[in-house]
């Protein structure tokens, strides 16, 4: 028996999660190397410092992206992914209408009593 609702593992497979974090870390490391002038003619000490700094930045960005994307995936309900939404997303679920005589936007209407 198969079910159509995706699981949390289907939303983002662990290898995809690691690949995304590795790609972000690689990008941050290369940007750090370029900004510190690693690819220009520098002394060995300056080049070594650039490599160490790039590795630290790449490690921090790898961990940060991995943690942030994992926490964002926990906020997603897998059962709600395939559910079709036919209303504005930011509106409340309950459609309470104001009673007679109530003006929810009294400040904008210019009513001095509000």
DSSP file (Angstrom, degrees, kcal/mol; ACC not computed):
  #  RESIDUE AA STRUCTURE BP1 BP2  ACC     N-H-->O    O-->H-N    N-H-->O    O-->H-N    TCO  KAPPA ALPHA  PHI   PSI    X-CA   Y-CA   Z-CA
    1    1 A X              0   0    0      0, 0.0     2,-0.3     0, 0.0     0, 0.0   0.000 360.0 360.0 360.0 126.6    0.0    0.0    0.0
    2    2 A X        -     0   0    0      2,-0.0     2,-0.4     0, 0.0     0, 0.0  -0.779 360.0-151.1-108.5 152.7    1.5    3.3   -1.0
    3    3 A X        -     0   0    0     -2,-0.3     0, 0.0     2,-0.1     0, 0.0  -0.933   9.9-146.5-122.4 148.4    0.7    6.7    0.3
    4    4 A X        +     0   0    0     -2,-0.4     2,-0.3     2,-0.1    -1,-0.1   0.648  68.2 100.0 -89.5 -16.3    1.0   10.0   -1.6
    5    5 A X  S    S-     0   0    0      1,-0.1    74,-0.1    76,-0.0    -2,-0.1  -0.547  74.0-125.4 -75.8 132.4    2.0   12.3    1.2
    6    6 A X        -     0   0    0     72,-0.5     2,-0.2    -2,-0.3    75,-0.2  -0.379  18.2-131.5 -74.5 153.4    5.7   13.0    1.2
    7    7 A X     >  -     0   0    0      1,-0.1     4,-1.5    -2,-0.1     3,-0.3  -0.504  27.8-104.2 -94.1 170.5    7.8   12.3    4.3
    8    8 A X  H  > S+     0   0    0      1,-0.2     4,-1.3     2,-0.2    -1,-0.1   0.853 123.7  55.8 -62.7 -33.7   10.3   14.7    5.8
    9    9 A X  H  4 S+     0   0    0      1,-0.2    -1,-0.2     2,-0.2     5,-0.0   0.833 104.4  53.4 -68.6 -31.7   13.0   12.6    4.3
   10   10 A X  H  4 S+     0   0    0     -3,-0.3     3,-0.3     1,-0.2    -1,-0.2   0.827 101.4  60.6 -71.2 -30.9   11.5   13.0    0.8
   11   11 A X  H  < S+     0   0    0     -4,-1.5     2,-0.3     1,-0.3    -2,-0.2   0.932 128.1   1.0 -63.6 -45.4   11.4   16.8    1.1
   12   12 A X  S  < S-     0   0    0     -4,-1.3    -1,-0.3    61,-0.0    -2,-0.1  -0.848  76.0-145.1-147.1 106.6   15.2   17.1    1.5
   13   13 A X     >  -     0   0    0     -3,-0.3     4,-2.2    -2,-0.3     3,-0.4  -0.369  26.9-115.2 -68.9 150.5   17.3   14.0    1.4
   14   14 A X  H  > S+     0   0    0      1,-0.2     4,-2.5     2,-0.2     5,-0.2   0.851 116.0  53.7 -58.2 -35.3   20.4   14.0    3.7
   15   15 A X  H  > S+     0   0    0      2,-0.2     4,-2.3     1,-0.2    -1,-0.2   0.886 108.8  48.9 -68.2 -36.3   22.8   14.0    0.7
   16   16 A X  H  > S+     0   0    0     -3,-0.4     4,-2.5     2,-0.2    -2,-0.2   0.897 110.6  51.3 -66.9 -39.4   21.1   17.0   -0.8
   17   17 A X  H  X S+     0   0    0     -4,-2.2     4,-2.1     2,-0.2    -2,-0.2   0.925 112.8  44.5 -62.6 -45.7   21.3   18.8    2.5
   18   18 A X  H  X S+     0   0    0     -4,-2.5     4,-2.6     2,-0.2    -1,-0.2   0.877 112.4  53.1 -66.4 -37.2   25.0   18.1    2.8
   19   19 A X  H  X S+     0   0    0     -4,-2.3     4,-2.5     2,-0.2    -2,-0.2   0.900 108.9  48.8 -65.2 -40.7   25.5   19.0   -0.8
   20   20 A X  H  X S+     0   0    0     -4,-2.5     4,-2.1     2,-0.2    -2,-0.2   0.923 113.7  46.3 -64.2 -44.2   23.8   22.4   -0.4
   21   21 A X  H  X S+     0   0    0     -4,-2.1     4,-2.2     2,-0.2    -2,-0.2   0.893 112.9  49.8 -66.0 -39.6   25.9   23.1    2.7
   22   22 A X  H  X S+     0   0    0     -4,-2.6     4,-2.7     2,-0.2    -2,-0.2   0.902 109.7  51.4 -66.3 -40.2   29.1   22.0    1.0
   23   23 A X  H  X S+     0   0    0     -4,-2.5     4,-2.2     2,-0.2    -2,-0.2   0.904 111.2  47.3 -62.8 -41.4   28.3   24.2   -2.0
   24   24 A X  H  X S+     0   0    0     -4,-2.1     4,-2.4     2,-0.2    -1,-0.2   0.893 112.9  49.2 -66.6 -39.5   27.8   27.2    0.2
   25   25 A X  H  X S+     0   0    0     -4,-2.2     4,-2.4     2,-0.2    -2,-0.2   0.898 110.7  50.0 -66.8 -40.4   31.0   26.5    2.2
   26   26 A X  H  X S+     0   0    0     -4,-2.7     4,-2.4     2,-0.2     5,-0.2   0.918 111.4  48.9 -63.3 -43.2   33.0   26.2   -1.1
   27   27 A X  H  X S+     0   0    0     -4,-2.2     4,-2.4     1,-0.2    -2,-0.2   0.929 112.1  48.0 -62.1 -45.7   31.6   29.5   -2.3
   28   28 A X  H  X S+     0   0    0     -4,-2.4     4,-2.0     1,-0.2    -2,-0.2   0.884 112.1  50.3 -64.2 -38.2   32.4   31.3    0.9
   29   29 A X  H  X S+     0   0    0     -4,-2.4     4,-2.3     2,-0.2    -1,-0.2   0.915 111.6  46.7 -65.8 -43.3   35.9   29.8    0.9
   30   30 A X  H  X S+     0   0    0     -4,-2.4     4,-2.6     2,-0.2     5,-0.2   0.909 111.7  51.0 -66.6 -41.6   36.6   30.9   -2.7
   31   31 A X  H  X S+     0   0    0     -4,-2.4     4,-2.5     1,-0.2    -1,-0.2   0.894 110.8  49.8 -62.0 -39.0   35.2   34.4   -2.0
   32   32 A X  H  X S+     0   0    0     -4,-2.0     4,-1.8     2,-0.2    -2,-0.2   0.915 110.9  49.0 -65.9 -42.8   37.5   34.7    1.1
   33   33 A X  H  <>S+     0   0    0     -4,-2.3     5,-2.6     1,-0.2     6,-0.3   0.920 113.8  45.9 -62.6 -43.1   40.5   33.5   -0.9
   34   34 A X  H ><5S+     0   0    0     -4,-2.6     3,-1.2     1,-0.2    -2,-0.2   0.916 112.7  49.8 -66.9 -42.3   39.8   36.0   -3.7
   35   35 A X  H 3<5S+     0   0    0     -4,-2.5    -1,-0.2     1,-0.3    -2,-0.2   0.786 110.0  51.1 -70.5 -25.4   39.2   38.9   -1.3
   36   36 A X  T 3<5S-     0   0    0     -4,-1.8    -1,-0.3    -5,-0.2    -2,-0.2   0.417 116.0-113.7 -90.7   2.5   42.4   38.2    0.6
   37   37 A X  T X 5 +     0   0    0     -3,-1.2     3,-1.2    -4,-0.3    -3,-0.2   0.816  63.1 150.0  76.3  31.1   44.4   38.2   -2.6
   38   38 A X  T 3 <S+     0   0    0     -5,-2.6     4,-0.2     1,-0.2    -4,-0.1   0.847  71.2  53.3 -64.9 -33.5   45.5   34.6   -2.5
   39   39 A X  T 3  S+     0   0    0     -6,-0.3    -1,-0.2    -5,-0.1     2,-0.2   0.383  98.7  78.8 -87.6   4.9   45.7   34.4   -6.3
   40   40 A X  S <  S-     0   0    0     -3,-1.2     2,-0.9    -6,-0.1     0, 0.0  -0.557 104.1 -78.2 -99.6 172.4   48.0   37.4   -6.6
   41   41 A X  S    S+     0   0    0     -2,-0.2     2,-0.3     6,-0.0    -2,-0.1  -0.626  70.1 152.1 -76.2 110.3   51.7   37.3   -5.9
   42   42 A X        -     0   0    0     -2,-0.9     2,-0.0    -4,-0.2    -5,-0.0  -0.838  47.7 -91.1-130.5 167.0   52.0   37.3   -2.1
   43   43 A X     >  -     0   0    0     -2,-0.3     4,-2.2     1,-0.1     5,-0.2  -0.299  42.2-105.7 -73.9 167.3   54.5   36.0    0.4
   44   44 A X  H  > S+     0   0    0      1,-0.2     4,-2.3     2,-0.2     5,-0.2   0.859 119.9  53.6 -64.5 -35.3   54.2   32.5    1.8
   45   45 A X  H  > S+     0   0    0      2,-0.2     4,-2.1     1,-0.2    -1,-0.2   0.905 109.8  46.4 -66.9 -41.4   53.0   33.8    5.1
   46   46 A X  H  > S+     0   0    0      2,-0.2     4,-1.9     1,-0.2    -2,-0.2   0.895 113.4  49.0 -68.4 -39.0   50.2   35.9    3.6
   47   47 A X  H  X S+     0   0    0     -4,-2.2     4,-2.1     2,-0.2    -2,-0.2   0.898 111.6  49.6 -67.0 -39.8   49.1   33.0    1.4
   48   48 A X  H  X S+     0   0    0     -4,-2.3     4,-2.4     1,-0.2    -2,-0.2   0.893 110.1  50.3 -64.9 -40.2   49.0   30.7    4.4
   49   49 A X  H  X S+     0   0    0     -4,-2.1     4,-2.4     1,-0.2    -1,-0.2   0.877 109.7  51.5 -64.8 -37.5   47.0   33.1    6.4
   50   50 A X  H  X S+     0   0    0     -4,-1.9     4,-2.4     2,-0.2    -2,-0.2   0.900 110.4  48.4 -66.0 -40.3   44.5   33.5    3.5
   51   51 A X  H  X S+     0   0    0     -4,-2.1     4,-2.4     2,-0.2    -2,-0.2   0.923 112.3  47.9 -66.7 -44.0   44.1   29.7    3.3
   52   52 A X  H  X S+     0   0    0     -4,-2.4     4,-2.1     2,-0.2    -2,-0.2   0.924 113.4  47.9 -63.2 -43.5   43.6   29.3    7.1
   53   53 A X  H  X S+     0   0    0     -4,-2.4     4,-2.6     1,-0.2    -1,-0.2   0.908 111.3  50.8 -63.4 -41.6   41.1   32.1    7.1
   54   54 A X  H  X S+     0   0    0     -4,-2.4     4,-2.6     1,-0.2    -1,-0.2   0.883 109.7  50.3 -64.0 -38.7   39.2   30.6    4.1
   55   55 A X  H  X S+     0   0    0     -4,-2.4     4,-2.3     2,-0.2    -1,-0.2   0.896 111.3  48.2 -66.8 -39.1   39.1   27.2    5.8
   56   56 A X  H  X S+     0   0    0     -4,-2.1     4,-2.5     2,-0.2    -2,-0.2   0.940 113.8  46.4 -65.1 -46.4   37.6   28.8    8.9
   57   57 A X  H  X S+     0   0    0     -4,-2.6     4,-2.5     1,-0.2    -2,-0.2   0.906 113.0  50.1 -62.7 -41.7   35.1   30.8    7.0
   58   58 A X  H  X S+     0   0    0     -4,-2.6     4,-2.2    -5,-0.2    -1,-0.2   0.901 111.6  48.6 -64.4 -40.4   34.2   27.7    4.9
   59   59 A X  H  X S+     0   0    0     -4,-2.3     4,-2.2     2,-0.2    -2,-0.2   0.913 112.4  47.6 -65.7 -43.0   33.7   25.6    8.0
   60   60 A X  H  X S+     0   0    0     -4,-2.5     4,-2.5     1,-0.2    -2,-0.2   0.919 113.6  47.2 -64.8 -43.1   31.6   28.1    9.8
   61   61 A X  H  X S+     0   0    0     -4,-2.5     4,-2.6    -5,-0.2     5,-0.3   0.868 109.9  54.2 -69.2 -33.7   29.4   28.6    6.7
   62   62 A X  H  X S+     0   0    0     -4,-2.2     4,-2.2    -5,-0.2    -2,-0.2   0.947 113.3  41.9 -61.1 -48.5   29.0   24.8    6.3
   63   63 A X  H  X S+     0   0    0     -4,-2.2     4,-2.4     2,-0.2    -2,-0.2   0.904 115.3  50.4 -66.7 -41.1   27.8   24.4    9.8
   64   64 A X  H  X S+     0   0    0     -4,-2.5     4,-2.8     2,-0.2     5,-0.2   0.928 113.0  44.5 -65.1 -45.5   25.6   27.5    9.7
   65   65 A X  H  X S+     0   0    0     -4,-2.6     4,-2.5     2,-0.2     5,-0.3   0.915 113.9  50.7 -65.9 -42.1   23.9   26.4    6.4
   66   66 A X  H  X S+     0   0    0     -4,-2.2     4,-1.7    -5,-0.3    -2,-0.2   0.919 115.0  43.0 -60.7 -44.4   23.4   22.8    7.6
   67   67 A X  H  X S+     0   0    0     -4,-2.4     4,-2.3     2,-0.2    -2,-0.2   0.921 115.5  47.4 -69.1 -45.2   21.9   24.0   10.8
   68   68 A X  H  X S+     0   0    0     -4,-2.8     4,-2.2     2,-0.2    -2,-0.2   0.928 114.3  45.0 -66.0 -46.0   19.6   26.7    9.3
   69   69 A X  H  X S+     0   0    0     -4,-2.5     4,-2.0    -5,-0.2    -1,-0.2   0.890 112.8  52.2 -67.4 -37.3   18.2   24.5    6.5
   70   70 A X  H  X S+     0   0    0     -4,-1.7     4,-1.3    -5,-0.3    -1,-0.2   0.918 111.3  46.4 -63.7 -42.3   17.7   21.6    8.9
   71   71 A X  H  X S+     0   0    0     -4,-2.3     4,-0.8     1,-0.2    -2,-0.2   0.875 110.9  52.4 -68.7 -36.0   15.7   23.8   11.3
   72   72 A X  H >< S+     0   0    0     -4,-2.2     3,-0.5     1,-0.2     4,-0.4   0.860 106.1  54.6 -66.9 -33.8   13.7   25.3    8.5
   73   73 A X  H >< S+     0   0    0     -4,-2.0     3,-0.9     1,-0.2    -1,-0.2   0.817 101.4  59.0 -67.9 -29.6   12.8   21.7    7.3
   74   74 A X  H 3< S+     0   0    0     -4,-1.3    -1,-0.2     1,-0.2    -2,-0.2   0.772  98.7  59.4 -69.2 -23.6   11.5   20.9   10.7
   75   75 A X  T << S+     0   0    0     -4,-0.8     2,-0.5    -3,-0.5    -1,-0.2   0.653  89.1  88.5 -78.0 -14.5    9.0   23.8   10.4
   76   76 A X  S <  S-     0   0    0     -3,-0.9     2,-0.7    -4,-0.4     3,-0.1  -0.726  71.9-142.9 -89.9 128.5    7.4   22.2    7.3
   77   77 A X    >   -     0   0    0     -2,-0.5     3,-1.6     1,-0.2     4,-0.5  -0.816   9.0-149.5 -86.7 115.3    4.6   19.8    7.8
   78   78 A X  G >> S+     0   0    0     -2,-0.7     3,-0.9     1,-0.3     4,-0.5   0.803  95.0  58.6 -58.6 -29.4    5.1   17.1    5.2
   79   79 A X  G 34 S+     0   0    0      1,-0.2    -1,-0.3     2,-0.1     4,-0.3   0.779 103.0  53.9 -70.4 -24.3    1.3   16.4    5.0
   80   80 A X  G <4 S+     0   0    0     -3,-1.6    -1,-0.2     1,-0.2    -2,-0.2   0.538  88.4  80.5 -86.3  -6.6    0.8   20.1    4.0
   81   81 A X  T <4 S+     0   0    0     -3,-0.9    -1,-0.2    -4,-0.5    -2,-0.1   0.920 100.5  34.0 -68.8 -43.9    3.2   20.0    1.1
   82   82 A X  S  < S+     0   0    0     -4,-0.5     2,-0.3    -3,-0.2    -1,-0.2   0.526  93.0 110.7 -90.2  -5.2    0.9   18.4   -1.5
   83   83 A X  S    S-     0   0    0     -4,-0.3     2,-0.4     1,-0.1    -3,-0.0  -0.531  70.4-126.2 -73.5 131.1   -2.3   20.0   -0.1
   84   84 A X        -     0   0    0     -2,-0.3     2,-0.5     2,-0.0    -1,-0.1  -0.620  18.4-152.7 -80.9 132.9   -3.7   22.6   -2.5
   85   85 A X        +     0   0    0     -2,-0.4     4,-0.1     1,-0.1    -1,-0.0  -0.925  17.7 176.1-109.2 122.8   -4.3   26.0   -1.0
   86   86 A X        +     0   0    0     -2,-0.5     2,-0.3     2,-0.1    -1,-0.1   0.012  60.7  63.9-115.9  27.7   -7.0   28.1   -2.6
   87   87 A X  S    S-     0   0    0      4,-0.0     2,-0.1     0, 0.0    -2,-0.0  -0.920  99.9 -74.3-138.8 164.1   -6.9   31.1   -0.3
   88   88 A X    >   -     0   0    0     -2,-0.3     3,-0.9     1,-0.1    -2,-0.1  -0.390  41.1-136.4 -61.4 138.8   -4.4   33.8    0.4
   89   89 A X  T 3  S+     0   0    0      1,-0.2    -1,-0.1    -4,-0.1    -3,-0.0   0.842  97.0  52.1 -69.9 -35.3   -1.6   32.3    2.6
   90   90 A X  T 3  S+     0   0    0      2,-0.0    -1,-0.2     0, 0.0     2,-0.1   0.473  87.7 100.2 -86.9  -0.5   -1.3   35.1    5.1
   91   91 A X  S <  S-     0   0    0     -3,-0.9     4,-0.1     1,-0.1    -4,-0.0  -0.487  82.8 -98.3 -80.1 155.7   -5.0   35.3    6.0
   92   92 A X        -     0   0    0      2,-0.1    -1,-0.1    -2,-0.1    -4,-0.1  -0.320  24.0-126.2 -67.5 155.0   -6.3   33.8    9.1
   93   93 A X  S    S+     0   0    0      2,-0.0     2,-0.4    -2,-0.0    -1,-0.1   0.894  96.0  65.9 -69.6 -39.9   -8.0   30.4    8.9
   94   94 A X  S    S-     0   0    0      1,-0.1     2,-1.1     2,-0.0    -2,-0.1  -0.699  76.6-147.6 -86.4 133.0  -11.1   31.5   10.6
   95   95 A X        +     0   0    0     -2,-0.4     2,-0.4    -4,-0.1    -1,-0.1  -0.592  24.7 177.8-100.9  72.6  -13.1   34.1    8.6
   96   96 A X        -     0   0    0     -2,-1.1     2,-0.4     1,-0.0    -4,-0.1  -0.625  14.1-154.3 -77.5 127.7  -14.5   36.2   11.4
   97   97 A X        -     0   0    0     -2,-0.4    -2,-0.0     1,-0.0     2,-0.0  -0.816  24.4-104.8-101.2 142.6  -16.5   39.0   10.1
   98   98 A X        -     0   0    0     -2,-0.4     3,-0.1     1,-0.1    -1,-0.0  -0.356  38.5-114.3 -66.1 146.0  -17.0   42.1   12.2
   99   99 A X    >   -     0   0    0      1,-0.2     3,-1.7     2,-0.1    -1,-0.1  -0.208  47.5 -70.5 -72.3 169.1  -20.4   42.5   13.8
  100  100 A X  T 3  S+     0   0    0      1,-0.3    -1,-0.2     3,-0.0     3,-0.1  -0.381 122.7  20.4 -60.5 134.2  -22.8   45.3   12.9
  101  101 A X  T 3  S+     0   0    0      1,-0.3     2,-0.4    -3,-0.1    -1,-0.3   0.173  96.0 114.1  92.4 -18.4  -21.5   48.7   14.2
  102  102 A X    <   -     0   0    0     -3,-1.7     2,-0.5     2,-0.0    -1,-0.3  -0.702  47.2-164.7 -87.2 137.7  -17.9   47.5   14.6
  103  103 A X    >   -     0   0    0     -2,-0.4     3,-0.9     1,-0.1     6,-0.1  -0.927   6.2-168.3-121.8 105.3  -15.4   49.2   12.3
  104  104 A X  T 3  S+     0   0    0     -2,-0.5     3,-0.2     1,-0.3    -1,-0.1   0.738  89.8  43.7 -68.2 -19.1  -12.1   47.3   12.2
  105  105 A X  T 3>  +     0   0    0      1,-0.2     4,-1.1     2,-0.1    -1,-0.3  -0.394  69.6 141.3-120.4  55.0  -10.4   50.1   10.5
  106  106 A X  H <>> +     0   0    0     -3,-0.9     5,-1.3     1,-0.2     4,-0.6   0.831  68.1  57.6 -68.3 -32.6  -11.7   53.1   12.4
  107  107 A X  H >45S+     0   0    0      1,-0.2     3,-0.6    -3,-0.2    -1,-0.2   0.879 108.4  46.1 -66.3 -36.9   -8.5   55.0   12.4
  108  108 A X  H 345S+     0   0    0     -3,-0.2    -1,-0.2     1,-0.2    -2,-0.2   0.718 104.7  61.8 -79.2 -20.3   -8.3   55.0    8.6
  109  109 A X  H 3<5S-     0   0    0     -4,-1.1    -1,-0.2    -3,-0.2    -2,-0.2   0.619 108.0-119.4 -82.7 -11.1  -12.0   56.1    8.3
  110  110 A X  T <<5 +     0   0    0     -4,-0.6     2,-0.5    -3,-0.6    -3,-0.1   0.662  55.2 158.3  84.0  16.4  -11.5   59.4   10.1
  111  111 A X    > < -     0   0    0     -5,-1.3     3,-1.1     1,-0.2    -1,-0.3  -0.646  32.2-155.8 -75.8 118.5  -14.0   58.6   12.9
  112  112 A X  T 3  S+     0   0    0     -2,-0.5    -1,-0.2     1,-0.2    -5,-0.0   0.687  87.6  66.3 -71.7 -16.4  -13.1   60.8   15.9
  113  113 A X  T 3         0   0    0      1,-0.2    -1,-0.2    -7,-0.1    -2,-0.0   0.698 360.0 360.0 -76.2 -18.3  -14.7   58.4   18.3
  114  114 A X    <         0   0    0     -3,-1.1    -1,-0.2    -8,-0.2    -2,-0.1   0.465 360.0 360.0 -81.6 360.0  -12.1   55.6   17.6
